[in-house]
Amino acid sequence: MAQTTHFDVIVIGSGPGGEGAAMGLTKAGLNVAIIEKESSVGGGCTHWGTIPSKSLRHAVSRIIEFNSNPLFCQNNTSLHTTFSNILSHAKTVIDKQTRLRQGFYDRNQCTLLFGTANFVDTHTVCVTQADSSSELYTADKFVIATGSRPYQPKDVDFDHDRIYDSDSILSLEHDPRHIIIYGAGVIGCEYASIFRGLGVKTDLINTRDRLLSFLDNETSDALSYHFWNSGVVIRNDETYAKIEGTDDGVVIHLESGKKMRADCLLYANGRTGNTDKLSLEVVGLQPDSRGQVSVNSNYQTDIDHIYAVGDVIGYPSLASAAYDQGRFVAQAITQGQAQGHLIDDIPTGIYTIPEISSVGKTEQELTAAKIPYEVGRSSFKHLARAQIAGKDIGSLKILFHRETKEILGIHCFGERAAEIIHIGQAIMEQKGEANTIEYFVNTTFNYPTMAEAYRVAALNGLNRLF
């Protein structure tokens, strides 16, 4: 083995959390190394999760837009493509993102070490390269930012060439006519939109009683309706008894006695933290059954000089939150305490077709808490901009306090929902009188825009007050 090299901080994992931490630490003048097990930086977010699935979704939604617009598809010409074709678009985006992120490390003189890390003792990690050679590195402090991967139950044969998880689906070579998606969480619903948009017969098996039950009920119902309307078959409250790979497909046996068959199956039910190869027992850390480690408000684990951020610490498991956690852990290490913390109302963006986004409380939560709220609604079909774009599916709903008019929650369904939500979020985050629904009535919006939905919804809500 080569000579041991010492750093102030070693960050394990170059996804959003690791990148946020490494950038914050190097900018503070520390000598930092970041370890990445794959051949390029970016983590699961860039290579298997957020970026590829959103690129796929964008391509599919444009195809749907073209095929449903009479201006374009005259003489019965319609666009058709396959999952494997649009994957190439996703790969170009991944390459651009990887080059961009690689540049951050180069410019900030952050040492990049490629290989798989595991702890040898409390201040030493061993990094094993692809050719099995290994090096030892020591550091005063460590940040674990190893992310998560799709959960794989032992009784499902993921080696079978027709059984996929949300990582391996990105190397789908054949073009299925029929897919079963097991698990109707965010990932399952996004892929149901993608495959159905490509004309693939899609069965969505939901282990719960309604889709995305953390959403406002109306939004969840709207998604169910649009899935049903596009031909997705949803089966609620079902769990599998056995998943059986055959020569040309998959048969799933459900606990309820039903059997279903398809060309392939995407198992998208849960994720697990990437801690199993870190040898954490050597330093005295014990991950939970989902591979996650617990941290305090400074992102410190039970071992003082080892910190953790991102999916590996659990909720909210969002790339956006992981960046912030990375910045906060850099503050904790350099200043002794994190100066910032995650905001209370983290927005949700779900890239189904149509898109969903929300921030703040749902109607169910406000009703349960006996908070006297009122509702302001705007339907996209009445907005000039939506009519021009042919994007008239969707709505914006603002929940606000009857007396103080404070904004309590915003729920958006439809094209660009994840962008539209930020306008309301910006007002909601203001303190005191600056956060009221009246802002949207008293400001002047560009016309025609989607943002105008806020003015329409605010007027609608204020008209309900008496």
LUMVOTI-75411 format. One record per residue (C-alpha): residue number from 0; x, y, z; residue in three letters. Coordinates in steps of 0.2 Angstrom, whole numbers, plus 5000, padded with zeros to 4 digits. Layout:
% LUMVOTI-75411
<NUM; <X; Y; Z>; ala>
...
//
This chain:
% LUMVOTI-75411
<0; <5000; 5000; 5000>; met>
<1; <5005; 5018; 4996>; ala>
<2; <5009; 5031; 5009>; gln>
<3; <4995; 5037; 5019>; thr>
<4; <4988; 5055; 5014>; thr>
<5; <4980; 5066; 5027>; his>
<6; <4966; 5079; 5024>; phe>
<7; <4956; 5091; 5035>; asp>
<8; <4940; 5083; 5030>; val>
<9; <4935; 5068; 5019>; ile>
<10; <4918; 5068; 5011>; val>
<11; <4911; 5051; 5005>; ile>
<12; <4900; 5053; 4990>; gly>
<13; <4898; 5067; 4977>; ser>
<14; <4879; 5069; 4975>; gly>
<15; <4871; 5085; 4980>; pro>
<16; <4874; 5083; 4999>; gly>
<17; <4893; 5079; 4996>; gly>
<18; <4895; 5092; 4984>; glu>
<19; <4887; 5105; 4995>; gly>
<20; <4898; 5100; 5009>; ala>
<21; <4914; 5099; 4999>; ala>
<22; <4911; 5116; 4991>; met>
<23; <4907; 5125; 5008>; gly>
<24; <4923; 5117; 5016>; leu>
<25; <4935; 5121; 5002>; thr>
<26; <4929; 5139; 5001>; lys>
<27; <4932; 5140; 5019>; ala>
<28; <4951; 5136; 5016>; gly>
<29; <4951; 5118; 5022>; leu>
<30; <4960; 5104; 5013>; asn>
<31; <4946; 5093; 5007>; val>
<32; <4945; 5076; 4997>; ala>
<33; <4929; 5069; 4990>; ile>
<34; <4927; 5050; 4987>; ile>
<35; <4916; 5044; 4973>; glu>
<36; <4913; 5025; 4969>; lys>
<37; <4907; 5028; 4951>; glu>
<38; <4918; 5034; 4937>; ser>
<39; <4911; 5051; 4937>; ser>
<40; <4904; 5064; 4949>; val>
<41; <4886; 5068; 4953>; gly>
<42; <4879; 5054; 4963>; gly>
<43; <4863; 5044; 4961>; gly>
<44; <4853; 5061; 4958>; cys>
<45; <4863; 5065; 4942>; thr>
<46; <4865; 5047; 4935>; his>
<47; <4850; 5037; 4940>; trp>
<48; <4837; 5047; 4949>; gly>
<49; <4832; 5065; 4946>; thr>
<50; <4840; 5070; 4930>; ile>
<51; <4837; 5055; 4919>; pro>
<52; <4819; 5052; 4925>; ser>
<53; <4815; 5071; 4922>; lys>
<54; <4823; 5071; 4905>; ser>
<55; <4813; 5056; 4900>; leu>
<56; <4797; 5064; 4906>; arg>
<57; <4801; 5080; 4897>; his>
<58; <4803; 5071; 4881>; ala>
<59; <4787; 5061; 4883>; val>
<60; <4777; 5076; 4888>; ser>
<61; <4783; 5085; 4872>; arg>
<62; <4778; 5070; 4861>; ile>
<63; <4761; 5070; 4869>; ile>
<64; <4759; 5089; 4866>; glu>
<65; <4764; 5087; 4848>; phe>
<66; <4752; 5072; 4845>; asn>
<67; <4737; 5081; 4853>; ser>
<68; <4739; 5098; 4844>; asn>
<69; <4729; 5098; 4828>; pro>
<70; <4742; 5111; 4821>; leu>
<71; <4756; 5098; 4821>; phe>
<72; <4748; 5081; 4818>; cys>
<73; <4738; 5084; 4802>; gln>
<74; <4735; 5070; 4789>; asn>
<75; <4736; 5057; 4804>; asn>
<76; <4754; 5060; 4806>; thr>
<77; <4759; 5057; 4824>; ser>
<78; <4776; 5055; 4833>; leu>
<79; <4781; 5038; 4840>; his>
<80; <4796; 5033; 4849>; thr>
<81; <4803; 5020; 4861>; thr>
<82; <4809; 5021; 4879>; phe>
<83; <4827; 5016; 4873>; ser>
<84; <4827; 5030; 4860>; asn>
<85; <4823; 5044; 4872>; ile>
<86; <4836; 5037; 4885>; leu>
<87; <4849; 5045; 4873>; ser>
<88; <4842; 5062; 4877>; his>
<89; <4844; 5059; 4895>; ala>
<90; <4862; 5053; 4893>; lys>
<91; <4867; 5070; 4885>; thr>
<92; <4859; 5079; 4900>; val>
<93; <4869; 5068; 4912>; ile>
<94; <4885; 5071; 4903>; asp>
<95; <4882; 5090; 4903>; lys>
<96; <4878; 5090; 4922>; gln>
<97; <4893; 5079; 4925>; thr>
<98; <4905; 5090; 4916>; arg>
<99; <4898; 5105; 4925>; leu>
<100; <4900; 5097; 4942>; arg>
<101; <4918; 5091; 4939>; gln>
<102; <4922; 5109; 4935>; gly>
<103; <4917; 5114; 4953>; phe>
<104; <4930; 5102; 4961>; tyr>
<105; <4944; 5107; 4949>; asp>
<106; <4941; 5126; 4951>; arg>
<107; <4940; 5124; 4970>; asn>
<108; <4956; 5113; 4972>; gln>
<109; <4945; 5099; 4980>; cys>
<110; <4954; 5082; 4978>; thr>
<111; <4944; 5069; 4969>; leu>
<112; <4947; 5051; 4974>; leu>
<113; <4938; 5038; 4963>; phe>
<114; <4934; 5021; 4972>; gly>
<115; <4924; 5013; 4986>; thr>
<116; <4927; 5019; 5003>; ala>
<117; <4927; 5009; 5020>; asn>
<118; <4933; 5014; 5037>; phe>
<119; <4948; 5005; 5044>; val>
<120; <4948; 5015; 5060>; asp>
<121; <4940; 5031; 5067>; thr>
<122; <4951; 5042; 5057>; his>
<123; <4956; 5031; 5042>; thr>
<124; <4947; 5026; 5026>; val>
<125; <4953; 5013; 5013>; cys>
<126; <4948; 5018; 4995>; val>
<127; <4948; 5003; 4983>; thr>
<128; <4949; 5006; 4965>; gln>
<129; <4941; 4996; 4951>; ala>
<130; <4957; 4986; 4948>; asp>
<131; <4956; 4981; 4967>; ser>
<132; <4971; 4992; 4971>; ser>
<133; <4969; 5002; 4987>; ser>
<134; <4975; 5017; 4996>; glu>
<135; <4973; 5023; 5014>; leu>
<136; <4968; 5041; 5018>; tyr>
<137; <4966; 5049; 5035>; thr>
<138; <4956; 5065; 5040>; ala>
<139; <4952; 5075; 5056>; asp>
<140; <4933; 5074; 5051>; lys>
<141; <4922; 5064; 5039>; phe>
<142; <4905; 5068; 5030>; val>
<143; <4895; 5053; 5025>; ile>
<144; <4885; 5058; 5009>; ala>
<145; <4883; 5041; 5001>; thr>
<146; <4865; 5043; 4996>; gly>
<147; <4852; 5029; 4994>; ser>
<148; <4848; 5015; 4981>; arg>
<149; <4832; 5006; 4977>; pro>
<150; <4826; 4994; 4990>; tyr>
<151; <4827; 4976; 4984>; gln>
<152; <4818; 4962; 4994>; pro>
<153; <4827; 4946; 4994>; lys>
<154; <4813; 4936; 4987>; asp>
<155; <4813; 4946; 4970>; val>
<156; <4825; 4940; 4957>; asp>
<157; <4833; 4957; 4951>; phe>
<158; <4845; 4947; 4940>; asp>
<159; <4831; 4942; 4929>; his>
<160; <4831; 4952; 4913>; asp>
<161; <4813; 4957; 4914>; arg>
<162; <4813; 4963; 4932>; ile>
<163; <4820; 4980; 4935>; tyr>
<164; <4822; 4993; 4949>; asp>
<165; <4822; 5012; 4946>; ser>
<166; <4841; 5011; 4943>; asp>
<167; <4842; 4996; 4931>; ser>
<168; <4826; 5002; 4921>; ile>
<169; <4838; 5015; 4913>; leu>
<170; <4847; 5001; 4904>; ser>
<171; <4830; 4994; 4897>; leu>
<172; <4835; 4988; 4880>; glu>
<173; <4819; 4980; 4873>; his>
<174; <4803; 4990; 4871>; asp>
<175; <4789; 4983; 4881>; pro>
<176; <4771; 4983; 4876>; arg>
<177; <4765; 4980; 4894>; his>
<178; <4773; 4985; 4910>; ile>
<179; <4768; 4982; 4928>; ile>
<180; <4775; 4995; 4941>; ile>
<181; <4775; 4989; 4959>; tyr>
<182; <4774; 5003; 4971>; gly>
<183; <4765; 5019; 4968>; ala>
<184; <4776; 5032; 4977>; gly>
<185; <4783; 5047; 4968>; val>
<186; <4795; 5036; 4957>; ile>
<187; <4782; 5023; 4953>; gly>
<188; <4769; 5037; 4948>; cys>
<189; <4783; 5046; 4937>; glu>
<190; <4787; 5031; 4928>; tyr>
<191; <4769; 5026; 4925>; ala>
<192; <4767; 5043; 4917>; ser>
<193; <4782; 5040; 4906>; ile>
<194; <4778; 5023; 4900>; phe>
<195; <4759; 5027; 4897>; arg>
<196; <4764; 5042; 4888>; gly>
<197; <4774; 5031; 4876>; leu>
<198; <4759; 5020; 4873>; gly>
<199; <4764; 5006; 4884>; val>
<200; <4750; 4997; 4893>; lys>
<201; <4753; 5001; 4911>; thr>
<202; <4747; 4993; 4927>; asp>
<203; <4751; 5002; 4943>; leu>
<204; <4751; 4992; 4959>; ile>
<205; <4748; 5003; 4975>; asn>
<206; <4752; 4995; 4992>; thr>
<207; <4741; 5009; 5000>; arg>
<208; <4723; 5015; 4999>; asp>
<209; <4726; 5030; 4988>; arg>
<210; <4740; 5038; 4977>; leu>
<211; <4753; 5049; 4986>; leu>
<212; <4743; 5050; 5002>; ser>
<213; <4754; 5064; 5008>; phe>
<214; <4747; 5076; 4995>; leu>
<215; <4731; 5086; 4997>; asp>
<216; <4717; 5074; 4994>; asn>
<217; <4710; 5084; 4979>; glu>
<218; <4727; 5084; 4971>; thr>
<219; <4729; 5065; 4974>; ser>
<220; <4712; 5063; 4967>; asp>
<221; <4716; 5073; 4951>; ala>
<222; <4731; 5062; 4948>; leu>
<223; <4721; 5046; 4950>; ser>
<224; <4708; 5053; 4938>; tyr>
<225; <4721; 5058; 4924>; his>
<226; <4730; 5041; 4926>; phe>
<227; <4713; 5033; 4924>; trp>
<228; <4709; 5044; 4909>; asn>
<229; <4725; 5040; 4900>; ser>
<230; <4722; 5021; 4902>; gly>
<231; <4734; 5017; 4917>; val>
<232; <4726; 5003; 4928>; val>
<233; <4728; 5007; 4946>; ile>
<234; <4726; 4993; 4959>; arg>
<235; <4725; 5000; 4977>; asn>
<236; <4729; 4991; 4993>; asp>
<237; <4738; 4976; 4985>; glu>
<238; <4754; 4968; 4990>; thr>
<239; <4764; 4954; 4981>; tyr>
<240; <4765; 4936; 4987>; ala>
<241; <4777; 4931; 4973>; lys>
<242; <4785; 4939; 4958>; ile>
<243; <4790; 4926; 4945>; glu>
<244; <4801; 4929; 4930>; gly>
<245; <4796; 4919; 4914>; thr>
<246; <4805; 4917; 4897>; asp>
<247; <4796; 4932; 4889>; asp>
<248; <4790; 4942; 4904>; gly>
<249; <4784; 4942; 4922>; val>
<250; <4769; 4935; 4932>; val>
<251; <4765; 4944; 4948>; ile>
<252; <4754; 4934; 4961>; his>
<253; <4745; 4946; 4973>; leu>
<254; <4741; 4942; 4991>; glu>
<255; <4723; 4945; 4987>; ser>
<256; <4723; 4930; 4975>; gly>
<257; <4724; 4940; 4959>; lys>
<258; <4738; 4936; 4945>; lys>
<259; <4744; 4948; 4932>; met>
<260; <4756; 4946; 4918>; arg>
<261; <4767; 4958; 4908>; ala>
<262; <4782; 4960; 4897>; asp>
<263; <4792; 4967; 4912>; cys>
<264; <4790; 4973; 4929>; leu>
<265; <4797; 4989; 4938>; leu>
<266; <4799; 4987; 4957>; tyr>
<267; <4798; 5004; 4964>; ala>
<268; <4794; 5002; 4982>; asn>
<269; <4806; 5010; 4994>; gly>
<270; <4824; 5015; 4995>; arg>
<271; <4838; 5010; 5007>; thr>
<272; <4853; 5020; 5013>; gly>
<273; <4871; 5016; 5005>; asn>
<274; <4880; 5012; 5022>; thr>
<275; <4882; 4993; 5020>; asp>
<276; <4900; 4994; 5012>; lys>
<277; <4907; 5008; 5024>; leu>
<278; <4912; 4996; 5038>; ser>
<279; <4903; 5008; 5050>; leu>
<280; <4904; 4995; 5064>; glu>
<281; <4923; 4999; 5065>; val>
<282; <4920; 5017; 5071>; val>
<283; <4905; 5012; 5082>; gly>
<284; <4890; 5018; 5071>; leu>
<285; <4875; 5007; 5069>; gln>
<286; <4864; 5011; 5054>; pro>
<287; <4845; 5007; 5056>; asp>
<288; <4836; 4993; 5046>; ser>
<289; <4834; 5005; 5031>; arg>
<290; <4853; 5009; 5031>; gly>
<291; <4851; 5026; 5038>; gln>
<292; <4861; 5035; 5052>; val>
<293; <4854; 5047; 5064>; ser>
<294; <4862; 5065; 5066>; val>
<295; <4859; 5080; 5078>; asn>
<296; <4855; 5098; 5072>; ser>
<297; <4873; 5100; 5067>; asn>
<298; <4872; 5084; 5056>; tyr>
<299; <4884; 5075; 5068>; gln>
<300; <4882; 5057; 5071>; thr>
<301; <4885; 5048; 5087>; asp>
<302; <4903; 5049; 5083>; ile>
<303; <4908; 5068; 5086>; asp>
<304; <4920; 5069; 5071>; his>
<305; <4909; 5060; 5058>; ile>
<306; <4894; 5069; 5050>; tyr>
<307; <4881; 5064; 5038>; ala>
<308; <4869; 5072; 5025>; val>
<309; <4857; 5068; 5012>; gly>
<310; <4847; 5052; 5009>; asp>
<311; <4858; 5043; 5021>; val>
<312; <4850; 5052; 5035>; ile>
<313; <4832; 5050; 5029>; gly>
<314; <4818; 5063; 5028>; tyr>
<315; <4816; 5073; 5017>; pro>
<316; <4827; 5063; 5004>; ser>
<317; <4827; 5077; 4991>; leu>
<318; <4841; 5083; 4981>; ala>
<319; <4837; 5101; 4985>; ser>
<320; <4837; 5098; 5003>; ala>
<321; <4853; 5088; 5002>; ala>
<322; <4862; 5103; 4994>; tyr>
<323; <4857; 5114; 5009>; asp>
<324; <4862; 5100; 5022>; gln>
<325; <4879; 5100; 5014>; gly>
<326; <4881; 5119; 5016>; arg>
<327; <4875; 5118; 5034>; phe>
<328; <4887; 5104; 5038>; val>
<329; <4901; 5114; 5031>; ala>
<330; <4896; 5128; 5043>; gln>
<331; <4895; 5116; 5058>; ala>
<332; <4913; 5110; 5054>; ile>
<333; <4921; 5127; 5051>; thr>
<334; <4911; 5137; 5063>; gln>
<335; <4907; 5124; 5077>; gly>
<336; <4888; 5126; 5073>; gln>
<337; <4877; 5126; 5058>; ala>
<338; <4871; 5143; 5055>; gln>
<339; <4856; 5138; 5044>; gly>
<340; <4843; 5125; 5045>; his>
<341; <4831; 5117; 5032>; leu>
<342; <4815; 5128; 5030>; ile>
<343; <4799; 5121; 5038>; asp>
<344; <4789; 5121; 5022>; asp>
<345; <4800; 5112; 5010>; ile>
<346; <4791; 5112; 4993>; pro>
<347; <4786; 5095; 4984>; thr>
<348; <4789; 5093; 4966>; gly>
<349; <4782; 5077; 4957>; ile>
<350; <4786; 5075; 4939>; tyr>
<351; <4771; 5065; 4933>; thr>
<352; <4761; 5070; 4918>; ile>
<353; <4753; 5082; 4923>; pro>
<354; <4766; 5089; 4935>; glu>
<355; <4762; 5091; 4954>; ile>
<356; <4769; 5103; 4967>; ser>
<357; <4764; 5109; 4984>; ser>
<358; <4771; 5119; 4999>; val>
<359; <4764; 5121; 5016>; gly>
<360; <4748; 5112; 5024>; lys>
<361; <4735; 5102; 5016>; thr>
<362; <4716; 5104; 5019>; glu>
<363; <4716; 5088; 5029>; gln>
<364; <4730; 5094; 5040>; glu>
<365; <4721; 5111; 5043>; leu>
<366; <4705; 5103; 5046>; thr>
<367; <4712; 5091; 5059>; ala>
<368; <4721; 5106; 5068>; ala>
<369; <4704; 5116; 5068>; lys>
<370; <4712; 5130; 5059>; ile>
<371; <4699; 5141; 5051>; pro>
<372; <4705; 5142; 5033>; tyr>
<373; <4697; 5147; 5017>; glu>
<374; <4701; 5141; 4999>; val>
<375; <4705; 5151; 4983>; gly>
<376; <4705; 5142; 4967>; arg>
<377; <4711; 5146; 4949>; ser>
<378; <4708; 5134; 4935>; ser>
<379; <4721; 5134; 4921>; phe>
<380; <4708; 5132; 4907>; lys>
<381; <4703; 5150; 4911>; his>
<382; <4720; 5157; 4909>; leu>
<383; <4725; 5165; 4892>; ala>
<384; <4743; 5158; 4893>; arg>
<385; <4737; 5140; 4896>; ala>
<386; <4725; 5142; 4882>; gln>
<387; <4739; 5148; 4870>; ile>
<388; <4750; 5134; 4875>; ala>
<389; <4736; 5121; 4875>; gly>
<390; <4740; 5117; 4893>; lys>
<391; <4723; 5119; 4900>; asp>
<392; <4723; 5104; 4912>; ile>
<393; <4727; 5109; 4930>; gly>
<394; <4723; 5121; 4944>; ser>
<395; <4731; 5132; 4958>; leu>
<396; <4724; 5131; 4975>; lys>
<397; <4729; 5143; 4989>; ile>
<398; <4724; 5139; 5007>; leu>
<399; <4724; 5154; 5019>; phe>
<400; <4718; 5159; 5036>; his>
<401; <4701; 5167; 5037>; arg>
<402; <4705; 5180; 5049>; glu>
<403; <4724; 5185; 5047>; thr>
<404; <4723; 5180; 5028>; lys>
<405; <4740; 5172; 5030>; glu>
<406; <4745; 5159; 5017>; ile>
<407; <4745; 5142; 5024>; leu>
<408; <4747; 5130; 5009>; gly>
<409; <4748; 5131; 4990>; ile>
<410; <4744; 5116; 4979>; his>
<411; <4747; 5116; 4961>; cys>
<412; <4743; 5103; 4947>; phe>
<413; <4747; 5105; 4929>; gly>
<414; <4761; 5109; 4917>; glu>
<415; <4776; 5119; 4925>; arg>
<416; <4768; 5116; 4943>; ala>
<417; <4785; 5114; 4951>; ala>
<418; <4790; 5132; 4944>; glu>
<419; <4774; 5140; 4948>; ile>
<420; <4774; 5135; 4966>; ile>
<421; <4790; 5146; 4970>; his>
<422; <4780; 5162; 4967>; ile>
<423; <4768; 5158; 4981>; gly>
<424; <4782; 5150; 4992>; gln>
<425; <4792; 5167; 4991>; ala>
<426; <4777; 5176; 4998>; ile>
<427; <4773; 5162; 5011>; met>
<428; <4791; 5163; 5018>; glu>
<429; <4789; 5182; 5022>; gln>
<430; <4785; 5186; 5040>; lys>
<431; <4770; 5195; 5047>; gly>
<432; <4759; 5206; 5036>; glu>
<433; <4770; 5203; 5021>; ala>
<434; <4763; 5185; 5020>; asn>
<435; <4745; 5187; 5016>; thr>
<436; <4734; 5182; 5001>; ile>
<437; <4731; 5200; 4997>; glu>
<438; <4748; 5202; 4990>; tyr>
<439; <4742; 5193; 4974>; phe>
<440; <4728; 5205; 4972>; val>
<441; <4738; 5221; 4975>; asn>
<442; <4752; 5217; 4963>; thr>
<443; <4752; 5218; 4944>; thr>
<444; <4756; 5202; 4935>; phe>
<445; <4763; 5200; 4917>; asn>
<446; <4748; 5196; 4905>; tyr>
<447; <4747; 5183; 4899>; pro>
<448; <4756; 5171; 4911>; thr>
<449; <4753; 5156; 4921>; met>
<450; <4758; 5166; 4937>; ala>
<451; <4742; 5176; 4934>; glu>
<452; <4734; 5160; 4942>; ala>
<453; <4739; 5168; 4959>; tyr>
<454; <4728; 5183; 4956>; arg>
<455; <4713; 5174; 4950>; val>
<456; <4715; 5161; 4965>; ala>
<457; <4717; 5176; 4978>; ala>
<458; <4701; 5185; 4971>; leu>
<459; <4692; 5169; 4971>; asn>
<460; <4697; 5165; 4989>; gly>
<461; <4694; 5183; 4996>; leu>
<462; <4676; 5183; 4988>; asn>
<463; <4672; 5168; 4999>; arg>
<464; <4675; 5178; 5015>; leu>
<465; <4660; 5186; 5024>; phe>
//
